[in-house]
């Protein structure tokens, strides 16, 4: 039987604690670079953060692809990163995913999915999501709205 040393356990626990901090540090460094207009550094740092699972980094990378700052403009890639942030419940990611489905930018236009994601963003208090959801609803049938609300409830239930 192998003996696990306390120092090994502490090293593993320390790595697990530093991991989220490293992702946040990368995001912060990327944000500072963004404010300076150094988009190459922004992309590098936000990609590191995003790949570690940080939703703020995922959202930031989505924004960079949508705007074409530091990378070629790519709506499909933007929607992918927004969706990863949304799947973690990140309010801005929820809203941008909803807007992508509403506009059909990077994904097929789908009002039901747009409403679902905007509804989830609105539930977190995102005012853009609240206003956009009203606009989407004006284009939907009552049955579509009911389906979107059902999808949002199911998504929330999976997270519990």
C-alpha positions as CSV (number, residue, x, y, z in Angstrom):
1,X,0.0,0.0,0.0
2,X,1.4,3.4,-1.0
3,X,1.7,6.0,1.7
4,X,0.4,9.4,0.7
5,X,2.6,12.2,2.2
6,X,1.0,15.2,3.7
7,X,3.3,17.4,1.6
8,X,1.9,15.8,-1.6
9,X,-1.7,16.4,-0.5
10,X,-0.9,20.0,0.4
11,X,0.8,20.6,-2.9
12,X,-2.3,19.3,-4.8
13,X,-4.7,21.3,-2.6
14,X,-2.5,24.4,-3.2
15,X,-2.6,23.9,-6.9
16,X,-6.4,23.6,-6.9
17,X,-6.7,26.8,-4.9
18,X,-4.3,28.7,-7.2
19,X,-5.9,27.5,-10.4
20,X,-9.0,29.8,-10.2
21,X,-6.8,32.7,-9.0
22,X,-4.5,32.2,-12.0
23,X,-7.5,32.4,-14.4
24,X,-8.6,35.6,-12.7
25,X,-5.1,37.0,-12.8
26,X,-4.9,36.3,-16.5
27,X,-8.3,38.0,-17.0
28,X,-7.2,41.1,-15.0
29,X,-3.9,41.4,-17.0
30,X,-5.9,41.0,-20.2
31,X,-8.3,43.7,-19.2
32,X,-5.4,46.1,-18.4
33,X,-3.9,45.3,-21.8
34,X,-7.4,45.9,-23.5
35,X,-7.6,49.4,-21.9
36,X,-4.1,50.2,-23.3
37,X,-5.2,48.9,-26.7
38,X,-2.7,46.0,-26.6
39,X,-5.1,43.5,-28.1
40,X,-2.4,40.8,-28.7
41,X,-1.7,40.6,-24.9
42,X,-5.5,40.8,-24.2
43,X,-6.1,37.8,-26.5
44,X,-3.2,35.9,-25.0
45,X,-4.3,36.5,-21.4
46,X,-8.0,36.1,-21.9
47,X,-7.4,32.8,-23.8
48,X,-5.4,31.5,-20.9
49,X,-8.2,32.5,-18.5
50,X,-10.9,31.1,-20.8
51,X,-9.2,27.8,-21.4
52,X,-8.9,27.4,-17.6
53,X,-12.7,27.7,-17.5
54,X,-13.0,31.3,-16.3
55,X,-16.3,32.6,-17.6
56,X,-15.1,36.2,-17.6
57,X,-12.2,35.2,-19.9
58,X,-14.6,33.2,-22.1
59,X,-16.9,36.2,-22.4
60,X,-14.0,38.6,-23.1
61,X,-12.6,36.3,-25.8
62,X,-16.1,36.2,-27.3
63,X,-16.2,39.9,-27.4
64,X,-12.8,40.1,-29.1
65,X,-13.9,37.8,-31.8
66,X,-17.2,39.6,-32.3
67,X,-15.5,42.9,-32.6
68,X,-12.5,41.6,-34.5
69,X,-10.0,43.1,-32.0
70,X,-6.7,41.3,-32.0
71,X,-8.2,38.5,-34.0
72,X,-10.1,38.2,-37.3
73,X,-13.7,39.0,-36.8
74,X,-15.5,35.6,-36.4
75,X,-19.1,35.4,-35.2
76,X,-19.0,31.6,-34.9
77,X,-16.0,31.7,-32.6
78,X,-17.6,34.6,-30.6
79,X,-20.8,32.6,-30.1
80,X,-18.8,29.6,-29.0
81,X,-17.0,31.5,-26.3
82,X,-20.2,33.4,-25.2
83,X,-21.9,30.0,-24.9
84,X,-19.2,28.6,-22.7
85,X,-19.6,31.6,-20.4
86,X,-23.4,31.2,-20.5
87,X,-23.2,27.6,-19.6
88,X,-21.6,28.6,-16.3
89,X,-24.4,31.1,-15.6
90,X,-22.3,34.2,-16.4
91,X,-24.9,37.0,-16.9
92,X,-23.2,38.8,-19.8
93,X,-22.5,35.4,-21.5
94,X,-26.2,34.5,-21.1
95,X,-27.2,37.8,-22.7
96,X,-24.8,37.7,-25.6
97,X,-25.7,34.1,-26.4
98,X,-29.3,35.2,-26.5
99,X,-28.5,38.1,-28.8
100,X,-26.5,35.8,-31.1
101,X,-29.5,33.6,-31.5
102,X,-31.8,36.6,-32.0
103,X,-29.6,38.1,-34.6
104,X,-28.4,34.9,-36.2
105,X,-24.7,35.9,-35.7
106,X,-22.5,32.9,-35.5
107,X,-25.5,30.6,-34.9
108,X,-28.7,29.9,-36.8
109,X,-31.3,32.4,-35.9
110,X,-33.7,30.9,-33.3
111,X,-36.1,33.0,-31.3
112,X,-36.9,30.2,-28.9
113,X,-33.2,29.8,-28.0
114,X,-32.8,33.6,-28.0
115,X,-35.6,34.0,-25.5
116,X,-34.3,31.1,-23.3
117,X,-30.8,32.7,-22.9
118,X,-32.2,36.2,-22.6
119,X,-34.6,35.1,-20.0
120,X,-31.8,33.6,-18.0
121,X,-29.7,36.8,-18.3
122,X,-32.7,38.9,-17.3
123,X,-33.2,36.7,-14.2
124,X,-29.7,37.8,-13.2
125,X,-30.7,41.4,-13.5
126,X,-29.1,42.2,-16.9
127,X,-31.1,45.1,-18.2
128,X,-29.9,44.5,-21.8
129,X,-31.4,41.0,-21.6
130,X,-34.7,42.4,-20.2
131,X,-35.1,44.8,-23.1
132,X,-33.9,42.3,-25.7
133,X,-36.3,39.7,-24.4
134,X,-39.2,42.0,-24.9
135,X,-38.2,42.6,-28.5
136,X,-37.8,38.9,-29.1
137,X,-41.2,38.2,-27.6
138,X,-42.8,40.6,-30.0
139,X,-41.6,38.2,-32.8
140,X,-42.8,35.0,-31.1
141,X,-46.0,33.1,-30.7
142,X,-47.3,32.2,-27.3
143,X,-46.4,28.6,-27.9
144,X,-42.8,29.6,-28.7
145,X,-42.6,31.7,-25.6
146,X,-43.8,28.8,-23.5
147,X,-41.3,26.5,-25.1
148,X,-38.5,29.0,-24.4
149,X,-39.6,29.3,-20.8
150,X,-39.6,25.5,-20.4
151,X,-36.1,25.3,-21.8
152,X,-34.9,27.9,-19.4
153,X,-36.5,26.1,-16.4
154,X,-34.9,22.8,-17.6
155,X,-31.5,24.5,-17.9
156,X,-31.8,25.9,-14.3
157,X,-32.9,22.5,-13.0
158,X,-29.8,20.8,-14.4
159,X,-27.6,23.3,-12.6
160,X,-29.1,22.6,-9.2
